[in-house]
Amino acid sequence: MVVTKISKGYKITIPKDIRQSICISESDDIEWIINERNNIEIIPKKKSMMDIIGIISDEDLDAVNECEKASRENY
C-alpha cells in the first residue's frame, strides 16, 4: 500500500512507482470518480492526436491525414 500526504492547496504527488506502472507523465490529465461504494477512482487520461491539433502551426501539415495515420499505427 502507498500512502500520499495532501499538501497545502490540496495538492498530492502520485508516487513514482504508480506513475511508472500506469505510464503517466506531467502533461496527462487525471479523471476523478466517486464510485457506488463511495470510493475514489483515479483514471489517467492520455493526450491524443485530437488534443494537440492546432498547437503546431504548419501550412504543409494535413491534420486529418496525420490523425488517420496515427490511428492506423495504434491498432
mmCIF file of the N, C-alpha and C atoms, coordinates in Angstrom:
data_MODEL
# 
_entry.id   MODEL 
# 
loop_
_atom_site.group_PDB 
_atom_site.id 
_atom_site.type_symbol 
_atom_site.label_atom_id 
_atom_site.label_alt_id 
_atom_site.label_comp_id 
_atom_site.label_asym_id 
_atom_site.label_entity_id 
_atom_site.label_seq_id 
_atom_site.pdbx_PDB_ins_code 
_atom_site.Cartn_x 
_atom_site.Cartn_y 
_atom_site.Cartn_z 
_atom_site.occupancy 
_atom_site.B_iso_or_equiv 
_atom_site.pdbx_formal_charge 
_atom_site.auth_seq_id 
_atom_site.auth_comp_id 
_atom_site.auth_asym_id 
_atom_site.auth_atom_id 
_atom_site.pdbx_PDB_model_num 
ATOM 1   N N  . MET A 1 1  ? 0.846   -1.176 0.000   1.00 0.00 ? 1  MET A N  1 
ATOM 2   C CA . MET A 1 1  ? 0.000   0.000  0.000   1.00 0.00 ? 1  MET A CA 1 
ATOM 3   C C  . MET A 1 1  ? 0.891   1.239  0.000   1.00 0.00 ? 1  MET A C  1 
ATOM 4   N N  . VAL A 1 2  ? 0.458   2.251  -0.742  1.00 0.00 ? 2  VAL A N  1 
ATOM 5   C CA . VAL A 1 2  ? 1.179   3.507  -0.828  1.00 0.00 ? 2  VAL A CA 1 
ATOM 6   C C  . VAL A 1 2  ? 0.299   4.597  -0.221  1.00 0.00 ? 2  VAL A C  1 
ATOM 7   N N  . VAL A 1 3  ? 0.879   5.412  0.645   1.00 0.00 ? 3  VAL A N  1 
ATOM 8   C CA . VAL A 1 3  ? 0.152   6.498  1.271   1.00 0.00 ? 3  VAL A CA 1 
ATOM 9   C C  . VAL A 1 3  ? 0.738   7.817  0.783   1.00 0.00 ? 3  VAL A C  1 
ATOM 10  N N  . THR A 1 4  ? -0.129  8.772  0.441   1.00 0.00 ? 4  THR A N  1 
ATOM 11  C CA . THR A 1 4  ? 0.300   10.078 -0.030  1.00 0.00 ? 4  THR A CA 1 
ATOM 12  C C  . THR A 1 4  ? -0.313  11.141 0.868   1.00 0.00 ? 4  THR A C  1 
ATOM 13  N N  . LYS A 1 5  ? 0.501   12.107 1.277   1.00 0.00 ? 5  LYS A N  1 
ATOM 14  C CA . LYS A 1 5  ? 0.023   13.197 2.114   1.00 0.00 ? 5  LYS A CA 1 
ATOM 15  C C  . LYS A 1 5  ? -0.560  14.309 1.235   1.00 0.00 ? 5  LYS A C  1 
ATOM 16  N N  . ILE A 1 6  ? -1.642  14.910 1.685   1.00 0.00 ? 6  ILE A N  1 
ATOM 17  C CA . ILE A 1 6  ? -2.222  16.056 0.996   1.00 0.00 ? 6  ILE A CA 1 
ATOM 18  C C  . ILE A 1 6  ? -1.497  17.297 1.508   1.00 0.00 ? 6  ILE A C  1 
ATOM 19  N N  . SER A 1 7  ? -0.932  18.065 0.571   1.00 0.00 ? 7  SER A N  1 
ATOM 20  C CA . SER A 1 7  ? -0.173  19.251 0.963   1.00 0.00 ? 7  SER A CA 1 
ATOM 21  C C  . SER A 1 7  ? -1.023  20.507 0.840   1.00 0.00 ? 7  SER A C  1 
ATOM 22  N N  . LYS A 1 8  ? -0.419  21.642 1.151   1.00 0.00 ? 8  LYS A N  1 
ATOM 23  C CA . LYS A 1 8  ? -1.111  22.921 1.096   1.00 0.00 ? 8  LYS A CA 1 
ATOM 24  C C  . LYS A 1 8  ? -1.731  23.115 -0.291  1.00 0.00 ? 8  LYS A C  1 
ATOM 25  N N  . GLY A 1 9  ? -2.926  23.624 -0.328  1.00 0.00 ? 9  GLY A N  1 
ATOM 26  C CA . GLY A 1 9  ? -3.635  23.798 -1.586  1.00 0.00 ? 9  GLY A CA 1 
ATOM 27  C C  . GLY A 1 9  ? -4.266  22.500 -2.069  1.00 0.00 ? 9  GLY A C  1 
ATOM 28  N N  . TYR A 1 10 ? -4.343  21.502 -1.211  1.00 0.00 ? 10 TYR A N  1 
ATOM 29  C CA . TYR A 1 10 ? -4.924  20.185 -1.521  1.00 0.00 ? 10 TYR A CA 1 
ATOM 30  C C  . TYR A 1 10 ? -4.214  19.500 -2.676  1.00 0.00 ? 10 TYR A C  1 
ATOM 31  N N  . LYS A 1 11 ? -2.908  19.679 -2.763  1.00 0.00 ? 11 LYS A N  1 
ATOM 32  C CA . LYS A 1 11 ? -2.124  19.038 -3.821  1.00 0.00 ? 11 LYS A CA 1 
ATOM 33  C C  . LYS A 1 11 ? -1.614  17.686 -3.339  1.00 0.00 ? 11 LYS A C  1 
ATOM 34  N N  . ILE A 1 12 ? -1.515  16.756 -4.291  1.00 0.00 ? 12 ILE A N  1 
ATOM 35  C CA . ILE A 1 12 ? -0.939  15.447 -3.988  1.00 0.00 ? 12 ILE A CA 1 
ATOM 36  C C  . ILE A 1 12 ? 0.132   15.129 -5.030  1.00 0.00 ? 12 ILE A C  1 
ATOM 37  N N  . THR A 1 13 ? 1.022   14.243 -4.677  1.00 0.00 ? 13 THR A N  1 
ATOM 38  C CA . THR A 1 13 ? 2.028   13.744 -5.604  1.00 0.00 ? 13 THR A CA 1 
ATOM 39  C C  . THR A 1 13 ? 1.743   12.271 -5.853  1.00 0.00 ? 13 THR A C  1 
ATOM 40  N N  . ILE A 1 14 ? 1.669   11.908 -7.118  1.00 0.00 ? 14 ILE A N  1 
ATOM 41  C CA . ILE A 1 14 ? 1.476   10.499 -7.454  1.00 0.00 ? 14 ILE A CA 1 
ATOM 42  C C  . ILE A 1 14 ? 2.834   9.816  -7.328  1.00 0.00 ? 14 ILE A C  1 
ATOM 43  N N  . PRO A 1 15 ? 2.924   8.805  -6.474  1.00 0.00 ? 15 PRO A N  1 
ATOM 44  C CA . PRO A 1 15 ? 4.214   8.141  -6.258  1.00 0.00 ? 15 PRO A CA 1 
ATOM 45  C C  . PRO A 1 15 ? 4.827   7.603  -7.559  1.00 0.00 ? 15 PRO A C  1 
ATOM 46  N N  . LYS A 1 16 ? 6.146   7.626  -7.606  1.00 0.00 ? 16 LYS A N  1 
ATOM 47  C CA . LYS A 1 16 ? 6.894   7.241  -8.800  1.00 0.00 ? 16 LYS A CA 1 
ATOM 48  C C  . LYS A 1 16 ? 6.526   5.840  -9.286  1.00 0.00 ? 16 LYS A C  1 
ATOM 49  N N  . ASP A 1 17 ? 6.428   4.879  -8.382  1.00 0.00 ? 17 ASP A N  1 
ATOM 50  C CA . ASP A 1 17 ? 6.099   3.504  -8.781  1.00 0.00 ? 17 ASP A CA 1 
ATOM 51  C C  . ASP A 1 17 ? 4.752   3.431  -9.495  1.00 0.00 ? 17 ASP A C  1 
ATOM 52  N N  . ILE A 1 18 ? 3.785   4.197  -9.008  1.00 0.00 ? 18 ILE A N  1 
ATOM 53  C CA . ILE A 1 18 ? 2.459   4.200  -9.632  1.00 0.00 ? 18 ILE A CA 1 
ATOM 54  C C  . ILE A 1 18 ? 2.512   4.920  -10.968 1.00 0.00 ? 18 ILE A C  1 
ATOM 55  N N  . ARG A 1 19 ? 3.201   6.066  -11.033 1.00 0.00 ? 19 ARG A N  1 
ATOM 56  C CA . ARG A 1 19 ? 3.329   6.796  -12.306 1.00 0.00 ? 19 ARG A CA 1 
ATOM 57  C C  . ARG A 1 19 ? 3.936   5.901  -13.373 1.00 0.00 ? 19 ARG A C  1 
ATOM 58  N N  . GLN A 1 20 ? 4.967   5.178  -13.000 1.00 0.00 ? 20 GLN A N  1 
ATOM 59  C CA . GLN A 1 20 ? 5.648   4.320  -13.973 1.00 0.00 ? 20 GLN A CA 1 
ATOM 60  C C  . GLN A 1 20 ? 4.784   3.125  -14.364 1.00 0.00 ? 20 GLN A C  1 
ATOM 61  N N  . SER A 1 21 ? 4.054   2.562  -13.420 1.00 0.00 ? 21 SER A N  1 
ATOM 62  C CA . SER A 1 21 ? 3.274   1.359  -13.735 1.00 0.00 ? 21 SER A CA 1 
ATOM 63  C C  . SER A 1 21 ? 2.095   1.660  -14.653 1.00 0.00 ? 21 SER A C  1 
ATOM 64  N N  . ILE A 1 22 ? 1.557   2.893  -14.604 1.00 0.00 ? 22 ILE A N  1 
ATOM 65  C CA . ILE A 1 22 ? 0.445   3.233  -15.492 1.00 0.00 ? 22 ILE A CA 1 
ATOM 66  C C  . ILE A 1 22 ? 0.860   4.209  -16.594 1.00 0.00 ? 22 ILE A C  1 
ATOM 67  N N  . CYS A 1 23 ? 2.158   4.447  -16.698 1.00 0.00 ? 23 CYS A N  1 
ATOM 68  C CA . CYS A 1 23 ? 2.737   5.245  -17.786 1.00 0.00 ? 23 CYS A CA 1 
ATOM 69  C C  . CYS A 1 23 ? 2.099   6.625  -17.930 1.00 0.00 ? 23 CYS A C  1 
ATOM 70  N N  . ILE A 1 24 ? 2.065   7.392  -16.847 1.00 0.00 ? 24 ILE A N  1 
ATOM 71  C CA . ILE A 1 24 ? 1.553   8.754  -16.948 1.00 0.00 ? 24 ILE A CA 1 
ATOM 72  C C  . ILE A 1 24 ? 2.704   9.742  -16.848 1.00 0.00 ? 24 ILE A C  1 
ATOM 73  N N  . SER A 1 25 ? 2.483   10.915 -17.416 1.00 0.00 ? 25 SER A N  1 
ATOM 74  C CA . SER A 1 25 ? 3.504   11.959 -17.386 1.00 0.00 ? 25 SER A CA 1 
ATOM 75  C C  . SER A 1 25 ? 2.869   13.284 -16.986 1.00 0.00 ? 25 SER A C  1 
ATOM 76  N N  . GLU A 1 26 ? 3.681   14.306 -16.859 1.00 0.00 ? 26 GLU A N  1 
ATOM 77  C CA . GLU A 1 26 ? 3.223   15.608 -16.378 1.00 0.00 ? 26 GLU A CA 1 
ATOM 78  C C  . GLU A 1 26 ? 2.141   16.222 -17.255 1.00 0.00 ? 26 GLU A C  1 
ATOM 79  N N  . SER A 1 27 ? 2.101   15.915 -18.512 1.00 0.00 ? 27 SER A N  1 
ATOM 80  C CA . SER A 1 27 ? 1.117   16.543 -19.402 1.00 0.00 ? 27 SER A CA 1 
ATOM 81  C C  . SER A 1 27 ? -0.230  15.820 -19.413 1.00 0.00 ? 27 SER A C  1 
ATOM 82  N N  . ASP A 1 28 ? -0.330  14.667 -18.770 1.00 0.00 ? 28 ASP A N  1 
ATOM 83  C CA . ASP A 1 28 ? -1.575  13.906 -18.759 1.00 0.00 ? 28 ASP A CA 1 
ATOM 84  C C  . ASP A 1 28 ? -2.583  14.499 -17.771 1.00 0.00 ? 28 ASP A C  1 
ATOM 85  N N  . ASP A 1 29 ? -3.855  14.252 -18.027 1.00 0.00 ? 29 ASP A N  1 
ATOM 86  C CA . ASP A 1 29 ? -4.918  14.650 -17.119 1.00 0.00 ? 29 ASP A CA 1 
ATOM 87  C C  . ASP A 1 29 ? -5.354  13.438 -16.314 1.00 0.00 ? 29 ASP A C  1 
ATOM 88  N N  . ILE A 1 30 ? -5.963  13.699 -15.160 1.00 0.00 ? 30 ILE A N  1 
ATOM 89  C CA . ILE A 1 30 ? -6.482  12.643 -14.308 1.00 0.00 ? 30 ILE A CA 1 
ATOM 90  C C  . ILE A 1 30 ? -7.975  12.886 -14.115 1.00 0.00 ? 30 ILE A C  1 
ATOM 91  N N  . GLU A 1 31 ? -8.777  11.847 -14.297 1.00 0.00 ? 31 GLU A N  1 
ATOM 92  C CA . GLU A 1 31 ? -10.217 11.931 -14.052 1.00 0.00 ? 31 GLU A CA 1 
ATOM 93  C C  . GLU A 1 31 ? -10.498 11.305 -12.687 1.00 0.00 ? 31 GLU A C  1 
ATOM 94  N N  . TRP A 1 32 ? -11.230 12.029 -11.859 1.00 0.00 ? 32 TRP A N  1 
ATOM 95  C CA . TRP A 1 32 ? -11.578 11.559 -10.516 1.00 0.00 ? 32 TRP A CA 1 
ATOM 96  C C  . TRP A 1 32 ? -13.044 11.165 -10.501 1.00 0.00 ? 32 TRP A C  1 
ATOM 97  N N  . ILE A 1 33 ? -13.331 9.959  -10.014 1.00 0.00 ? 33 ILE A N  1 
ATOM 98  C CA . ILE A 1 33 ? -14.700 9.453  -9.959  1.00 0.00 ? 33 ILE A CA 1 
ATOM 99  C C  . ILE A 1 33 ? -14.967 8.910  -8.557  1.00 0.00 ? 33 ILE A C  1 
ATOM 100 N N  . ILE A 1 34 ? -16.138 9.233  -8.008  1.00 0.00 ? 34 ILE A N  1 
ATOM 101 C CA . ILE A 1 34 ? -16.583 8.601  -6.763  1.00 0.00 ? 34 ILE A CA 1 
ATOM 102 C C  . ILE A 1 34 ? -17.558 7.501  -7.190  1.00 0.00 ? 34 ILE A C  1 
ATOM 103 N N  . ASN A 1 35 ? -17.173 6.250  -6.936  1.00 0.00 ? 35 ASN A N  1 
ATOM 104 C CA . ASN A 1 35 ? -17.998 5.125  -7.401  1.00 0.00 ? 35 ASN A CA 1 
ATOM 105 C C  . ASN A 1 35 ? -19.151 4.836  -6.445  1.00 0.00 ? 35 ASN A C  1 
ATOM 106 N N  . GLU A 1 36 ? -19.928 3.806  -6.775  1.00 0.00 ? 36 GLU A N  1 
ATOM 107 C CA . GLU A 1 36 ? -21.120 3.471  -5.998  1.00 0.00 ? 36 GLU A CA 1 
ATOM 108 C C  . GLU A 1 36 ? -20.808 3.037  -4.569  1.00 0.00 ? 36 GLU A C  1 
ATOM 109 N N  . ARG A 1 37 ? -19.583 2.629  -4.295  1.00 0.00 ? 37 ARG A N  1 
ATOM 110 C CA . ARG A 1 37 ? -19.179 2.239  -2.941  1.00 0.00 ? 37 ARG A CA 1 
ATOM 111 C C  . ARG A 1 37 ? -18.559 3.415  -2.185  1.00 0.00 ? 37 ARG A C  1 
ATOM 112 N N  . ASN A 1 38 ? -18.646 4.613  -2.781  1.00 0.00 ? 38 ASN A N  1 
ATOM 113 C CA . ASN A 1 38 ? -18.111 5.845  -2.212  1.00 0.00 ? 38 ASN A CA 1 
ATOM 114 C C  . ASN A 1 38 ? -16.581 5.827  -2.127  1.00 0.00 ? 38 ASN A C  1 
ATOM 115 N N  . ASN A 1 39 ? -15.960 5.059  -3.014  1.00 0.00 ? 39 ASN A N  1 
ATOM 116 C CA . ASN A 1 39 ? -14.508 5.047  -3.131  1.00 0.00 ? 39 ASN A CA 1 
ATOM 117 C C  . ASN A 1 39 ? -14.101 5.930  -4.298  1.00 0.00 ? 39 ASN A C  1 
ATOM 118 N N  . ILE A 1 40 ? -12.916 6.490  -4.224  1.00 0.00 ? 40 ILE A N  1 
ATOM 119 C CA . ILE A 1 40 ? -12.416 7.348  -5.289  1.00 0.00 ? 40 ILE A CA 1 
ATOM 120 C C  . ILE A 1 40 ? -11.655 6.506  -6.306  1.00 0.00 ? 40 ILE A C  1 
ATOM 121 N N  . GLU A 1 41 ? -12.004 6.667  -7.568  1.00 0.00 ? 41 GLU A N  1 
ATOM 122 C CA . GLU A 1 41 ? -11.261 6.039  -8.660  1.00 0.00 ? 41 GLU A CA 1 
ATOM 123 C C  . GLU A 1 41 ? -10.534 7.147  -9.406  1.00 0.00 ? 41 GLU A C  1 
ATOM 124 N N  . ILE A 1 42 ? -9.272  6.908  -9.704  1.00 0.00 ? 42 ILE A N  1 
ATOM 125 C CA . ILE A 1 42 ? -8.469  7.875  -10.444 1.00 0.00 ? 42 ILE A CA 1 
ATOM 126 C C  . ILE A 1 42 ? -8.110  7.241  -11.776 1.00 0.00 ? 42 ILE A C  1 
ATOM 127 N N  . ILE A 1 43 ? -8.513  7.905  -12.870 1.00 0.00 ? 43 ILE A N  1 
ATOM 128 C CA . ILE A 1 43 ? -8.313  7.341  -14.203 1.00 0.00 ? 43 ILE A CA 1 
ATOM 129 C C  . ILE A 1 43 ? -7.427  8.282  -15.014 1.00 0.00 ? 43 ILE A C  1 
ATOM 130 N N  . PRO A 1 44 ? -6.254  7.809  -15.450 1.00 0.00 ? 44 PRO A N  1 
ATOM 131 C CA . PRO A 1 44 ? -5.386  8.662  -16.269 1.00 0.00 ? 44 PRO A CA 1 
ATOM 132 C C  . PRO A 1 44 ? -5.983  8.868  -17.653 1.00 0.00 ? 44 PRO A C  1 
ATOM 133 N N  . LYS A 1 45 ? -5.916  10.084 -18.141 1.00 0.00 ? 45 LYS A N  1 
ATOM 134 C CA . LYS A 1 45 ? -6.413  10.428 -19.474 1.00 0.00 ? 45 LYS A CA 1 
ATOM 135 C C  . LYS A 1 45 ? -5.224  10.879 -20.304 1.00 0.00 ? 45 LYS A C  1 
ATOM 136 N N  . LYS A 1 46 ? -4.784  10.016 -21.196 1.00 0.00 ? 46 LYS A N  1 
ATOM 137 C CA . LYS A 1 46 ? -3.640  10.328 -22.051 1.00 0.00 ? 46 LYS A CA 1 
ATOM 138 C C  . LYS A 1 46 ? -4.042  11.320 -23.126 1.00 0.00 ? 46 LYS A C  1 
ATOM 139 N N  . LYS A 1 47 ? -3.101  12.123 -23.548 1.00 0.00 ? 47 LYS A N  1 
ATOM 140 C CA . LYS A 1 47 ? -3.338  13.063 -24.638 1.00 0.00 ? 47 LYS A CA 1 
ATOM 141 C C  . LYS A 1 47 ? -3.399  12.284 -25.948 1.00 0.00 ? 47 LYS A C  1 
ATOM 142 N N  . SER A 1 48 ? -4.316  12.668 -26.812 1.00 0.00 ? 48 SER A N  1 
ATOM 143 C CA . SER A 1 48 ? -4.423  12.040 -28.116 1.00 0.00 ? 48 SER A CA 1 
ATOM 144 C C  . SER A 1 48 ? -4.039  13.039 -29.194 1.00 0.00 ? 48 SER A C  1 
ATOM 145 N N  . MET A 1 49 ? -3.962  12.578 -30.408 1.00 0.00 ? 49 MET A N  1 
ATOM 146 C CA . MET A 1 49 ? -3.649  13.458 -31.529 1.00 0.00 ? 49 MET A CA 1 
ATOM 147 C C  . MET A 1 49 ? -4.692  14.568 -31.629 1.00 0.00 ? 49 MET A C  1 
ATOM 148 N N  . MET A 1 50 ? -5.951  14.252 -31.347 1.00 0.00 ? 50 MET A N  1 
ATOM 149 C CA . MET A 1 50 ? -7.012  15.251 -31.423 1.00 0.00 ? 50 MET A CA 1 
ATOM 150 C C  . MET A 1 50 ? -6.806  16.362 -30.390 1.00 0.00 ? 50 MET A C  1 
ATOM 151 N N  . ASP A 1 51 ? -6.187  16.046 -29.248 1.00 0.00 ? 51 ASP A N  1 
ATOM 152 C CA . ASP A 1 51 ? -5.945  17.049 -28.212 1.00 0.00 ? 51 ASP A CA 1 
ATOM 153 C C  . ASP A 1 51 ? -4.886  18.065 -28.618 1.00 0.00 ? 51 ASP A C  1 
ATOM 154 N N  . ILE A 1 52 ? -3.996  17.674 -29.514 1.00 0.00 ? 52 ILE A N  1 
ATOM 155 C CA . ILE A 1 52 ? -2.884  18.571 -29.842 1.00 0.00 ? 52 ILE A CA 1 
ATOM 156 C C  . ILE A 1 52 ? -3.000  19.233 -31.210 1.00 0.00 ? 52 ILE A C  1 
ATOM 157 N N  . ILE A 1 53 ? -4.051  18.896 -31.958 1.00 0.00 ? 53 ILE A N  1 
ATOM 158 C CA . ILE A 1 53 ? -4.225  19.542 -33.259 1.00 0.00 ? 53 ILE A CA 1 
ATOM 159 C C  . ILE A 1 53 ? -4.424  21.038 -33.045 1.00 0.00 ? 53 ILE A C  1 
ATOM 160 N N  . GLY A 1 54 ? -3.728  21.813 -33.804 1.00 0.00 ? 54 GLY A N  1 
ATOM 161 C CA . GLY A 1 54 ? -3.825  23.263 -33.703 1.00 0.00 ? 54 GLY A CA 1 
ATOM 162 C C  . GLY A 1 54 ? -2.728  23.888 -32.870 1.00 0.00 ? 54 GLY A C  1 
ATOM 163 N N  . ILE A 1 55 ? -2.018  23.085 -32.094 1.00 0.00 ? 55 ILE A N  1 
ATOM 164 C CA . ILE A 1 55 ? -0.923  23.615 -31.287 1.00 0.00 ? 55 ILE A CA 1 
ATOM 165 C C  . ILE A 1 55 ? 0.250   23.991 -32.179 1.00 0.00 ? 55 ILE A C  1 
ATOM 166 N N  . ILE A 1 56 ? 0.524   23.152 -33.168 1.00 0.00 ? 56 ILE A N  1 
ATOM 167 C CA . ILE A 1 56 ? 1.637   23.398 -34.079 1.00 0.00 ? 56 ILE A CA 1 
ATOM 168 C C  . ILE A 1 56 ? 1.085   24.029 -35.352 1.00 0.00 ? 56 ILE A C  1 
ATOM 169 N N  . SER A 1 57 ? 1.695   25.109 -35.766 1.00 0.00 ? 57 SER A N  1 
ATOM 170 C CA . SER A 1 57 ? 1.255   25.783 -36.981 1.00 0.00 ? 57 SER A CA 1 
ATOM 171 C C  . SER A 1 57 ? 2.211   25.433 -38.112 1.00 0.00 ? 57 SER A C  1 
ATOM 172 N N  . ASP A 1 58 ? 1.695   24.749 -39.107 1.00 0.00 ? 58 ASP A N  1 
ATOM 173 C CA . ASP A 1 58 ? 2.494   24.361 -40.264 1.00 0.00 ? 58 ASP A CA 1 
ATOM 174 C C  . ASP A 1 58 ? 1.548   24.252 -41.453 1.00 0.00 ? 58 ASP A C  1 
ATOM 175 N N  . GLU A 1 59 ? 1.706   25.120 -42.421 1.00 0.00 ? 59 GLU A N  1 
ATOM 176 C CA . GLU A 1 59 ? 0.798   25.141 -43.566 1.00 0.00 ? 59 GLU A CA 1 
ATOM 177 C C  . GLU A 1 59 ? 0.861   23.855 -44.389 1.00 0.00 ? 59 GLU A C  1 
ATOM 178 N N  . ASP A 1 60 ? 1.982   23.137 -44.310 1.00 0.00 ? 60 ASP A N  1 
ATOM 179 C CA . ASP A 1 60 ? 2.118   21.910 -45.079 1.00 0.00 ? 60 ASP A CA 1 
ATOM 180 C C  . ASP A 1 60 ? 1.547   20.695 -44.347 1.00 0.00 ? 60 ASP A C  1 
ATOM 181 N N  . LEU A 1 61 ? 1.148   20.874 -43.095 1.00 0.00 ? 61 LEU A N  1 
ATOM 182 C CA . LEU A 1 61 ? 0.636   19.768 -42.297 1.00 0.00 ? 61 LEU A CA 1 
ATOM 183 C C  . LEU A 1 61 ? -0.840  19.532 -42.603 1.00 0.00 ? 61 LEU A C  1 
ATOM 184 N N  . ASP A 1 62 ? -1.189  18.293 -42.909 1.00 0.00 ? 62 ASP A N  1 
ATOM 185 C CA . ASP A 1 62 ? -2.580  17.902 -43.130 1.00 0.00 ? 62 ASP A CA 1 
ATOM 186 C C  . ASP A 1 62 ? -3.035  17.172 -41.866 1.00 0.00 ? 62 ASP A C  1 
ATOM 187 N N  . ALA A 1 63 ? -3.727  17.891 -40.986 1.00 0.00 ? 63 ALA A N  1 
ATOM 188 C CA . ALA A 1 63 ? -4.110  17.351 -39.688 1.00 0.00 ? 63 ALA A CA 1 
ATOM 189 C C  . ALA A 1 63 ? -4.991  16.116 -39.810 1.00 0.00 ? 63 ALA A C  1 
ATOM 190 N N  . VAL A 1 64 ? -5.921  16.115 -40.734 1.00 0.00 ? 64 VAL A N  1 
ATOM 191 C CA . VAL A 1 64 ? -6.812  14.968 -40.911 1.00 0.00 ? 64 VAL A CA 1 
ATOM 192 C C  . VAL A 1 64 ? -6.000  13.740 -41.309 1.00 0.00 ? 64 VAL A C  1 
ATOM 193 N N  . ASN A 1 65 ? -5.100  13.911 -42.257 1.00 0.00 ? 65 ASN A N  1 
ATOM 194 C CA . ASN A 1 65 ? -4.242  12.820 -42.695 1.00 0.00 ? 65 ASN A CA 1 
ATOM 195 C C  . ASN A 1 65 ? -3.374  12.307 -41.543 1.00 0.00 ? 65 ASN A C  1 
ATOM 196 N N  . GLU A 1 66 ? -2.820  13.214 -40.755 1.00 0.00 ? 66 GLU A N  1 
ATOM 197 C CA . GLU A 1 66 ? -1.965  12.812 -39.636 1.00 0.00 ? 66 GLU A CA 1 
ATOM 198 C C  . GLU A 1 66 ? -2.752  12.056 -38.573 1.00 0.00 ? 66 GLU A C  1 
ATOM 199 N N  . CYS A 1 67 ? -3.993  12.468 -38.296 1.00 0.00 ? 67 CYS A N  1 
ATOM 200 C CA . CYS A 1 67 ? -4.839  11.754 -37.333 1.00 0.00 ? 67 CYS A CA 1 
ATOM 201 C C  . CYS A 1 67 ? -5.160  10.349 -37.816 1.00 0.00 ? 67 CYS A C  1 
ATOM 202 N N  . GLU A 1 68 ? -5.502  10.239 -39.094 1.00 0.00 ? 68 GLU A N  1 
ATOM 203 C CA . GLU A 1 68 ? -5.797  8.917  -39.655 1.00 0.00 ? 68 GLU A CA 1 
ATOM 204 C C  . GLU A 1 68 ? -4.564  8.026  -39.606 1.00 0.00 ? 68 GLU A C  1 
ATOM 205 N N  . LYS A 1 69 ? -3.417  8.586  -39.921 1.00 0.00 ? 69 LYS A N  1 
ATOM 206 C CA . LYS A 1 69 ? -2.164  7.831  -39.877 1.00 0.00 ? 69 LYS A CA 1 
ATOM 207 C C  . LYS A 1 69 ? -1.863  7.368  -38.449 1.00 0.00 ? 69 LYS A C  1 
ATOM 208 N N  . ALA A 1 70 ? -2.038  8.255  -37.474 1.00 0.00 ? 70 ALA A N  1 
ATOM 209 C CA . ALA A 1 70 ? -1.773  7.907  -36.073 1.00 0.00 ? 70 ALA A CA 1 
ATOM 210 C C  . ALA A 1 70 ? -2.741  6.821  -35.607 1.00 0.00 ? 70 ALA A C  1 
ATOM 211 N N  . SER A 1 71 ? -3.994  6.909  -36.022 1.00 0.00 ? 71 SER A N  1 
ATOM 212 C CA . SER A 1 71 ? -4.990  5.893  -35.634 1.00 0.00 ? 71 SER A CA 1 
ATOM 213 C C  . SER A 1 71 ? -4.623  4.531  -36.176 1.00 0.00 ? 71 SER A C  1 
ATOM 214 N N  . ARG A 1 72 ? -4.155  4.474  -37.402 1.00 0.00 ? 72 ARG A N  1 
ATOM 215 C CA . ARG A 1 72 ? -3.763  3.196  -38.018 1.00 0.00 ? 72 ARG A CA 1 
ATOM 216 C C  . ARG A 1 72 ? -2.553  2.601  -37.302 1.00 0.00 ? 72 ARG A C  1 
ATOM 217 N N  . GLU A 1 73 ? -1.647  3.428  -36.850 1.00 0.00 ? 73 GLU A N  1 
ATOM 218 C CA . GLU A 1 73 ? -0.428  2.943  -36.195 1.00 0.00 ? 73 GLU A CA 1 
ATOM 219 C C  . GLU A 1 73 ? -0.711  2.402  -34.803 1.00 0.00 ? 73 GLU A C  1 
ATOM 220 N N  . ASN A 1 74 ? -1.800  2.842  -34.157 1.00 0.00 ? 74 ASN A N  1 
ATOM 221 C CA . ASN A 1 74 ? -2.129  2.388  -32.810 1.00 0.00 ? 74 ASN A CA 1 
ATOM 222 C C  . ASN A 1 74 ? -2.889  1.081  -32.799 1.00 0.00 ? 74 ASN A C  1 
ATOM 223 N N  . TYR A 1 75 ? -3.330  0.588  -33.962 1.00 0.00 ? 75 TYR A N  1 
ATOM 224 C CA . TYR A 1 75 ? -4.122  -0.643 -33.991 1.00 0.00 ? 75 TYR A CA 1 
ATOM 225 C C  . TYR A 1 75 ? -3.476  -1.715 -34.761 1.00 0.00 ? 75 TYR A C  1 
# 
